[in-house]
């Protein structure tokens, strides 16, 4: 097998892992997609994909990182989440990974809710209701971030394919 083919295979694995990472928070999604695309461009001697396309892909990657933080924070902020709730959402996200796809979606909600309950130190119906809103707001922010990152991933793949085939 030629070394160039091996590099292309590794690039493909990075892109596929990155696409999975747009949904699974344990993987740095679009940075992995970008790394795979840079590797593929390098393996081809930058003949098919040049500097302009790579700069555009880099900008989209940076934008994806900003979108991820912004959407999650806005979802949490809109419902008055505390910092403890945000930490809880992160912990819940990682804990949820051990429970499959259901855990990935339920973990952030339960983590944010638990964090808010710890912060408020109120388990009465009013405190529980607020914690539930915080959990839902944080979860909605995460879902919006995933949707935006998937759109950016499609744009990146489109730019790369356009550069490669033209």
N, C-alpha and C positions, 0 to 999 in steps of 0.2 A: 504494500500500500504506500502510495506517495505521501510525503510529509504534508503537502498542501491539502490533501484530502483529510488528513487527521485534523489539521487546523480548522478546516471547514466543519467537520463533525463536532469538534469542541465548541465552535462558535454557535452551531445549531443547538447544542445542549444548553449553552448559556442563555440563548434567546428563549428557549422553551421553559427553562427554570425561571427566567424573568417574567414570562407571561403567567406562570403559576404564582409568582410572587406578587402580582398585582392583586390577587385575591387572598393569598396566604401572607399574613403580616410578618412572618418570621423570615421571609426572603426579601431582599431589596430588589423588588420587581424591575422597574425600568432601568435602574443602573446596571442590572445584569443583562437586560436586553441590549443596552448601549454597548456594554463590554463585548458581547457576542458580535455585534455589528462592526465594531472597531476591529476585532480579531479577524472577521471575515474579510474586511477591507484590506487589512494588513496581509492576510494570506494571499490575496489576489494582487498584491503589489500596489494597492491603491489605484489600479487601472480602471476598475469599474466604478468604485465609490471614491470620490475625491474629497478634498478639504471642505468644500462648501456644504456638501451633504452631511459630513461628519460634524461640522459646526452646528448645523440645524438640528441634528439628532442630539447633540450635547445640550443645546438650549432647551429642547423638549424634555430631556432627562432632568435638568435642573428645575424646570417648571413642574415636573411631576412630583419632585420632593417637596416643593413649596405647596403644591395643591394638597398633598397628603396631610401636612400639618395644618393648613388653613381650614380645610373642610371639616376635619375632626374637631379642631378648636372651635369653629363657628357653631357646629352642632351642639357642642357642650356649653358654649358660652350663651347661646340663645336661651337655654333653659336654666341658667344660673349654676352651672356645675362648679364645684370647688376643685382645687388642685388635687386633693385626695381622690376625688372621683376620677380625674384624668389618670392618675397613677393606677387606680383600681381598674380602669378600662384597659390599660397596657398589660397589667398582671392578668386580667381576665382573658385577654387576647392570647397570651402565651399559654395559659392554662387550658384554654379552649382547644389548642392545637392537639392535645392528647385525646380529644373526644371527637376527632374527625370533623367533617364539614359542619355538622350541627354545632359543635363546640366553637368553631371559628366565628359563627354568627351569634351564638348565645353568650359566649365568654365575655366579649366587651360590654355587653348590656349588663350582665350580672356583676362584672367587676366594677363598672361605674356606679351601679346602684349600691353595691357594698361599700365602695369608697365614700359615697355621699352619706350613707347611713353612719359610717364611722366619723365622718367630719361633723355632722350635725348632732351626733349622739342622741338621736331621737328615733325611737322605733314605734311611736304612736302612729295612728292612721295618717295624720297630716305629714309627718316626717317620711313615712313610707311612700306616700303619694308623690312627694317632691323627689325622693330618690328614684322612683320609677320614671318620672318625667326626665330626670337627668340621664338615667340609663338609656331611655328611648332616644333622647336628643343626641347623645354621644354615638349611639348605634346608627342613627340616621346620617350623622356626619361621616362615619366610617363608610357607609354604603355609598354616599355621594362621592367620597374620595375614590373608592374602588371604581365606580362608574367613570369618573373623570380620567383615572389612570388607564382604564381599558381603552378609552377614546384616544388618549395620547399614545398608547402602545400601537393602536391601529394606524395612527398618523405616522409613527416612526417606521413601522413596517412598510407603509406606502411610500414614504420618502426613500427608504433604503432600496425598495424594489424599483422605484422609478430611476434612481441613480444607477442601479446595477444593470437594468435592461435598456437604458438609453445611451 
